[in-house]
């Protein structure tokens, strides 16, 4: 037996039919088509002049939109393979081409409904032109004037571009780059793994081939040797968190016959999708997608693997009935809606109930967060336990079927209807292991000054569901209010309710207004006043709201003191909302920072720069392509802090205080003498990059509010003293 390692590269296209050519690959079932890496490289260079694929080449414009707290719109010019022509050549049926397709990269996947028709390019005036999808090998960003090319990149592995159905549709995040697989979402499984009665994973032939390929030679019986192409069984199982050495392993064929395997070790077994006789080089037949080869074993028509159960609740599940009293609904922090027999039932859960009545679990999730490998350890309630505890009004278990689907309702419902965020209940009970997290601890495969391993668990700022997924987008569903469970998921698009927060001390002025879309029409939900820095709710009790047209809730807040100022022995409290003059941001503008580059006070980060000399004032401008030409800037390499507030001199001037120095006292009682107040900045908020080094675009920046002042050095952004409770003026 020999192993030639990973040797399969290209764009894999899955199909249901075994008829038609396979391109650069061979399989038993012929339910694949593949364009090899060399073909993609040739096409990227020759474009429409490529001998084989040039006839499929097209140039098209695409409009795109995303919203990560700030709406961003882009236009692109992209060149590559017309998706419809490609799928025609790949042998997909009309039903497959016109349905729901999954597009996968090594660390990301998007599902697109009907990508081939009814999609448009929208110009700045809202006029539309139909634009079919393409698999682009070259793409350019178009600036606002419609002519200037802002960026240009050519890749061997393509990027998906598709049009919008309406101008407001969010599609930017589904432009999958590094594309290596396309398949219908309902492609039949080639391999299924069961732990006891629970389906752990179910993978199509395309899924398996995208994981790589090994070539080995096994004895096939009667003195014949078979050259096999497939994936190592041990490696596959380990990738899904399964240690096959802990229990007996049984392989099942299409006829239902089970075969007990010897110890599954690395290099012993291969799941083969193709094999030939070593001497005759003729193909070996098989009725399913896979054969299983190992030392002394050849299992034809392989379909599934069976191991003993691994995960079960540590205790009996509670009996959870629908509905609830006014008090129970008011105190609930999470809900589950179940649609069955033409009616919708609501189940309400408080934090205390989930912690006291359910067995909490600790699960580790490893995923790619914009090219940073992250391991997040979470403590919370497995949603599979929650689903299995649900009963009808009589107390009888619902026993919801594995193929029913679940949708996650975030506060903004941003991903509620996104296909890659919709799970089957079998996913919850299997490898997906969706968990409503109460606490988490983040670690990193490669820690650095930006990514430090946490040593203790901390509470989450927003209720979140974690799932085993390829990327951070799907792995962490943040701000989840509840879930919807039913036989078939469909578009919910909930209207929710309006949340209005008012300042009681300022004549009822609006502090914040928000649309909360995570509540379903017709339900009742408990709403409590959210935390706001520098304010406290006049009534922390909350209320129960009926969700329907025009639903709204208003909460009154009282402003808390921002800082105390003592002058000549007289101490007074200062409120941030009363400081109207001199409010600014540091650094103030891109032009201001750019002017400092020439003098070595600021530095520019670009795709061409290797080592950047530390600028004297610690100011940076990010002009890398990864920022989508948004050009973030600020203090600190990549993090790009920008502070909002007042110069310390303007702060005192508004209080009619004239001074050149003061003493700042923080909450811990530490005192610091401040001289040269013109160089100091009183900050109540800062913004920073969402993630480094590759998630720094301006429209993704995060903001953090302070309850008390943070004093900043205007020159280099250093924190002079934090959490200031008092300024003492001599």
N, C-alpha and C positions, 0 to 999 in steps of 0.2 A: 504494500500500500504506500503511495506517495502523495504528497500534497504540494500543489504548485501555488497555493495562496490565492488571494483575491485577483481575479483576472477579467472581470466583466465590467465594462464601462460603456455608458451610452444612455439614450432616452428610451425607456421601456413603456410600451402602451399595451394595457390589458384589454381583452375582449372576451365575450362569452362564446363565440363560435370558434371551432377548431379548423375552419376552412380558410384558405388564403395563405399567402406567403408570410414568413416570419422575419424577414430582414436579416439582421446580424446575429440572430440567435436561433437555437434549435431546442425544442421541448417535446415531451411525449404528447401532450394534448394539443399542441399548436394553438393555444389560446393567448398568444403574445405576438407582438411585433416590436422590433427594436431597431433604432438608428444608432450605429456604433459611434464611439467617440471620434474616430478618424473621419467619419463622414461629416460629423458636426463641425470639426475643425476645418475641413475642406469647404463646407458650405459657408462658414463664417468669413472665409477669405474670398470666395468666388461669387457669393450671392446668387443673383439670377443667372450667372454663367456656369453654375455648377452643373455637371453633366447629368446627375441623377435627380437632384432636388431643386435645381434652379427654376423649374416650371412652377414650383409652389411658393416662390419668393414674392413677398409683397411689402410695400411701405404704407403705413397707415398712421393717422393721428388718433390719440386717445386723451380724453379728459378724465381726471381722477380727483377724488375727494377723500379726505380723512378727517377724523375729529377725535383728538386725544386731549380734550379740554379746550382746544383752540382749533377752529375749522381751518384746514389748509386745502387749497385747490391747486392742481398742477395740470399742465398739458405736456404730452410727449409725442415725439415722432419715433416710430419703431419699425424696424425691418426684420423680417424673418419668414418662417413658414406659416402660410395660411392654415389655420387650425382645421377647417373643414376639409380641405384637400388632403391634409396629413392624415386625418382620421379615415377618409375614404380609402386612401392607400393602405392604411393599417387594417382595413377590413371590418371596421365597426358598423353595426347595423344602424338604420335611421333612428330607431328607438334609442339606441345607446348614445349616438351623437347628439341627439336633441334633448336628452334628459339631463340628469345631474352628474357632473364629472368631478373627480378628485384629481388635484394637481399636487404633486409631492416633490419636495426637495429633501436632502438628508436630514434637516432639522426643522422642517415646517411643512404644513399641508393646508390647502384651501379647497373648499368645495364650491363649485359655481353652478347655479341653475341656468340651464339653457344658454350657454355661452355663445352659441352660433347664430342666434337670431334675436331681433328685438332689442339690440344694444346699439348705443349711439355715442358719437363725439359731440359734446356741447361746447359752443364757443362762448365768449364772454357776454354775448347778448342773449344767450339762451337758445339760439338756433341750433338745430340738431341735424346730423348726417349719420346714417347707419354705417357702422364700422365693425366688420367681423373680427373675431379674435385672431391673434397670431401668437406663435411661439417665437419670440424675438431673440436674435443673436446680436443685434445692434440696437441701441436705444439712445435717444437724445431728449433732454429737457428743453422745452421752448419757453422763452421769457415772455413777459406780458405784451411786448410789442408784436409778438407772433412771428418774428423772423429770426431773432438772435438765438443761436444754439448755446444753451447755458452749460450743458455737460454732455459728454460722449463717452461711451464705454462699449467694448466688444468682448464678449465672453464665449467660451466654448460651450458651456452648458447654458441653455436658453432661459429666458424670462417670459412669463405669461403676461400678455396684455389683453384686456377685454373692455368693451364699452359699458356705459351706464344705461340703465333703463329709464331713469329720470335724473335730473341735474343734481338732486340732493342725495343720490345713492352713494353710500360709502363703498368704494371698490379698491382704493389704493393698497390696503393691507393684504389683498388677495392677489396682488401682482407677484406671484411666486418666482423668485430668482434662484438660479442653480437648479433648475427643473430637471428631475431625473425620472419622473413617472407620471403617467396619465392613465386613468381607468374609470369605468362606470362605478358609482358608489355601491351598486348591488351586485358586483362581480362575485360569483360563487366562491366559497372558501376552498383553498387547496389543502390547508392544514388547520386543524382545531385541537387545542389542548384543553383537557378537562382536569380539574382538581376535585376529586369526588364527583358530585353532580353539578358542580359549578363550571361553566365555560370560562376559562381563564383568558385565552386569546383565540382569535380566528383570523387567519391571514390568507389573502389571495395569492395566486402564483406571482403576480406583479409585485406584491409586498415583499415576498421572499427574495425575488431576484434583485430588487433594489438594495438588499442588505449585502450583496456581494456574491462572489462565486469561488468555489474551490474545485480543483480537479484531482480525483484520486482513482486508483486502480484497486478493485476488489476481486476476489475469486467468486465467480458466479455459479459454481457447480459444474460437474462433468469436466473438470480441468480447464474450463473457459475462464478468461479474465475479462472483466467489464471496466471500461474507462467511464467514470461517472462525473457529472457536473452538478453541483448543488451547494448546500450550505451545511456546515458542521452542526450536528444536533445539539451538542453540549453548549456551544456558543450561542445558538438561537435561544435555548431555554434560559441561560444565564442572563441574556439581555432582557428578559421579561421577569427577572427576579425569582426564577425557579431553580432550586438545587435538586437535581434529579437523583442525587446520591442518598437522599433522606428516606426514600420509600421505593417499593417496586414500581417499575415502569412497564406499561402494556401498550403495544402498538396494535391498532385495529385497521383492517382492510375494508374495502367497499362491501364485501359480503358479510361483514360483522365478525369475522374471525379475529380473536385476540392472540397476540404473541408476546410472551414475557421477554423483556430485554435484559441482557447482562448490565452491569454497572455502566451508566452513561458517563463517559469521560471524554475529555477533549481529544479529538482525532479518531475516536472509535467508530462513530456512526456518521453517516451523511444522508441528508434528505436530498435525493437526486431528482432533478426535473428533466434530465436527459442522460442516456448512457449508450455506449456502442461496444461491440465486441472488439477487444484489443487487437486481435489478429486480423479479423475480416473487415474491421472498420464500418460494419453495417449497423444500422440503428436497432435498438432493442425496443420492443413494443410494451406499452402499459396502458391500462384503461382509465386511469385517473391522472391527475397532474404530477404525482410523486411516487417514487419508490423509496424504500428505506434500505440502505446498505450498511453492513457492519461486519465485524469479525465473525465469520461463519453464518451470516444471515443475509438473505435477500428477500425482502417483503414486497411483493407486487401489490399494485392498486392501493397504496397506503392512503388513509384519510385522516386519522386522528391518533392522539397520544393520551393515555389515561394514567394519572397519578393519584395518590391518596389525598384527601382534603387537607388544606394547610390552615385556612383562616376560618374561624367561627367566633361568634360572640362568646365572651367569657362568662356570660350568665344568661338567664332567661330574659327574653324581650318583654317590655311592658305592653299592656293592652292600650293602644292609642285610638280613641274614638274621634269622629269628626266634630266640628263646631266647637263651642266653648262659651263660657260666661263672659259678661262684659269685662270683668277683672282679668280673666285669662287672656282674652284678646288684647287688652290694653298692655299687659305685661309681656306679650310674646315678642321675641326678637327674630323669629323665623317662621315661615309658613310653608305648608305643602298642599297644593291643590291637586285633586285627583278627579279626572273626568271619566265616568263610567256609567253605562246604562242611561245615557242622555242627560245626566245630571252632574254638576260639579260640587265636590265635597271639599271643605277646607279644614285643615288640621293646623293648630297653632302650638308653637313650642317656645317656652321661655328658656333663658340660659340656665336657670336653676333646675328646671325639669330635665333638660338634656344632660346636665352634669350629674344629677342625683339618681335618675331612673335608668340611664343607659350606661353601658360599659364603654368608656372612652378608649380610643386607640391612639397609638403613636406610629406614624407612617413617614417614610422618607421618600421624597420626590426629587428626581434628578432630571434636569432639563437645560436646554440652551436658552440663555437670556441675552439675545443680541450678541452672540459669539462669546459669551461668558458662561462657562459650565458651572451650574449652581446646584447645590444639594440642600433642599429645604426640609427640615424635620418638623413635622406638624403633630400637634395633639388636638384631638377633637372627636366628633361623632361621625362614624362611617355612614354615608347615606344609604348603603345597603341595609344596615340595621334599622335606620329610620323607616325605609320602605317596608321592610319585613314586619315592623311593629304595627302597621296601620290596620285598623279593623273597621267594620261597619258599625251602625248604631247599636247593634245587639252585642258587640264584642267579638264577632267572628272575624278571623284574619281575612284580609282581602286576597292574599296570595297572588299578587300582581305578576303577570307572565313576564318571562325574560325578554320577550321581543317588544314590550311596551317601551315608550320613549320618554325621556325627561329633558325639560328645558329649564335653564337657569335664568332667573329674573333679577338682574342687577338694578341698582338705583336708577341708572339711565337706560336700562334695557338695551344697551349698545350691542351685546352679542346674543340676545335672547333668541333671535331667529337665524343666527349664523349656523350653518350645518355642522361645522367642526366643533361647535359647542353643544350639540345635541347628542345625548348618550342613550343607549339602550340600557334597560335595567340589568341585562347580562353583563354590560361593561362595568357597572357599579359593583356587581358581585364578583367580577373577575379582576384582571390586571389593572384596569382603570382606577379602581379603589378610590372613588371620589369621597372626599372627607370634608365636612364642615369644620373648619379649623378655628380653635379658640386661642391657641398659642403656636408660635413657631420659632425656630432657630435656624439661621441661614449660615451655610458654609460654602466654600468654593474649592473647585478642583485645583486651581492655582490662585492662592491668596496673594494680595498685594496691598499697597497703601489705600487703594480705592475699595478693595473687597476683602475685608477682614472677617475671619471666622468668628461667629458669635459663640460665646461659651455658655450662655443661659437662655432659656426660653423667655419670650416676651409676648405680651398680649397684642393682638392684631388691631390696627387702627380702624379697619373696616372688616365686617364679616365677609369671609372669603371661603370659596370651595377650591380645594386643590385636587388635581387629577394627574394620573400618569399620562403625559403627553410629550410630544417632541420639542415644543418650544414654550417660552414663557407666556405667550399670548393665550394658549389653550390650557396650560398647566395651572395657572392661577387666575380664577374668575373672582374678581374683587368687587366688594360692595353688593354681595348677593342678599336679597331680601327674602327670597323663597324660590320654590320650584313648582313646575307644572308637570304632571304625569298623566299620560293618556296613551291610547293604542298607537296613534300616529301623530307626530308633531306637525304643526302647521304654523303659519305666521300669526303671531299674537299681537304685535304692535300696540301694547297697552298705552292708554292715555295717562293713567295714574292720577296724580293730584298735584296741585301747586302748593309749595311750602313757602311761606312768607315770614321772615324774621324781622321784628320791629324794635327800635330803640325807644323804650318808654321814657327815658330821660331827655330825649331830644324831640319831643312832640310826636312820637310815633313814626319817626323817619325809618326808611327801609334800610336794614343792615344787609340783607341778602334775600334774593328771590330765586327759587329753583323749581324746575319741573321734575318730580319724582315719578318715574315711569315703571317702577318695579312692583306696583300693585295692580291686580287684575280688575277689570270692569265688573261691577256687581258684588265684589267682596267687601268685607269689613276688615279693617286693619287698625292696629294700635300705632299711634304716632306720638313720639316723645320729642321734646325740644332738643336739637342736636347741640353738641359742644361748640362754642365759639370762643376763641381766644379773646380775652379782655372783656367778656360779657358773662352774665349769669342769668338764667331763665327766671322770670318773675314767678312762674309756677312750673315746677319740674315734673308735675304729675302726668302730663300728656292727655290724650283723648282717643276715642275710637271714632274712626272716620268711615263713612259709607262712600265707596268709590263709584263715581258716575260722572256724567257730564258736568263740568264746572266745579268738581270737588276741589276744595282748598282748605288749608288749615293755617292759622296765624298764631305765632307765639311772641309774647312780649319779653324783652330782655332789659336788664339794668346794666349799665356800663360799669365796669370795675376800674379802679384807679390804675393808670399806666405806670406811674412812678411818683414818688414824693420829692419835693424840692424844699430844702431848708435854707432860709436866708435870714441872717441876723437873729437866729433863734426861733424864727417863725416857720413852721412846717405846713405846707399845703400839698394837696393831692392834684396831680395833673391827669386829665383824661385825653387820650389820643385823638378822639373825634373832634375835640375843641381846637386842635392845632391845625389851622387852615392855611397858614402862610409858609412858603418855602419848602413845601413837600416836593421831594425829588427822588431820583434814583442814581446810585453810583455803581459802576461807571455810567454816565448819562447817555452816551450815544456811541454808535459804531465809528462815526467820523472822529470823535474825540480820541478813541483808542487807536485808530489807524494812524493818526498824526503822531503818536508816541513811538511807533515802530522804528522809525528812522533813528531815534536817539537811544534805542536799546531798552526803553521803558516797557515796551509791549512786544509780543511775538505772535507770528502767524503760523498756525498749523495747517499744512496742506498734504495732499496725497504724495507729493514729491519730497517733502521734508523728512529727514531721517532723525538726526539729533537736533533738538531745539535748545538753544542757549537760554538759560533761565533769565527772563527779563527783570530789570531792577524793580519794577512796580508790580510784578506778579500778574500782569494783565495779558490776556490771550484772546486771539480771534481764531475761530475754527472755520476754515474754508475747505475742509475735506468734502469729497463728493457725498459722503454718508449723511451730511447735514441737509441734503436737498437744497443747497444754495440758500439756506436761511441765515447763514453767517452768525451763529451765536458768539457772544463775547462776554467777558467778565473776569473776575479775579480767580486765579487757580487754574492750572492746566487741566483741560477737559471738563472740570466741574463747572467752571464759569459762574461763580457767584455774582449776583447783582442784588444790591440792598436798597430797600425803600425806607425813607424817613426824612430826617432833617439834619443839616449841619448843626453841631452843638451850639454854635453861636446863634443861628436862627432860632433854635429851640428856646434858648434863654431870652432872646429878643422879644419873642411872642409873649413871654411872661413878664416883660418890662424889667428884666434883670440885665445889668451891665457888669460883665466880669471878664477876666482873661484866664482864669483857672478855677478849678473846683475839685471836690473829692467825690468819687463814685463809690457807693457801698452796694455790694451784691447780697443775695439772699442768704449766703453762707456767712455774712458778717465781714467779709474781706473788704478793706478800704484801699483805694488807689487814687493817688494824686494825679489829676489831669491838667497838664499845661498845654498851651497852644490849642485852644478849643476850636480854632478855625480848621484844624487838621483832623478833628474828630467828627464822627457821624453817628447820630442816634437812630437806630434801625428798629422798626416794628415788624418787618417782614423781609424775607429774601426769596429769590428764585434760583434754581440750579438745574443742571442737566438731569434728565430722568435717569440716565444710566451711562456709565463710561466703560470702555472707550467709544462705543459705536451707537449710542442712543442719545445724541446730543442736540438734535434738531430743535429749533426754537419753539415750534408748536407742541412739543412734548414736555416742555420744562415744568418742573414741580415747584409749588410755592409752600412756604412754611411761615405761619404766623407766630409771633412771640407774645406771651402774656405780659412780659416786662422788657425793657429796652436791652438791646445788645449794642455795645459801643464799638465802632469799627474805625480802624485807621484808614483814612481816605487814600493815603499814598499807595499802600500795597494790599489793602483788604484784610489785614490781620485783625483778629478779635482782641480788643484791648481788655474788655471785661464784659461778662455776660450776666444776664438775669439781675439787672440793676434795680434796686428797690428805692434808692435815695440818692439825690445829688445834693451835696452840701456846698453852698457858696459862701466864701469868706466875707 
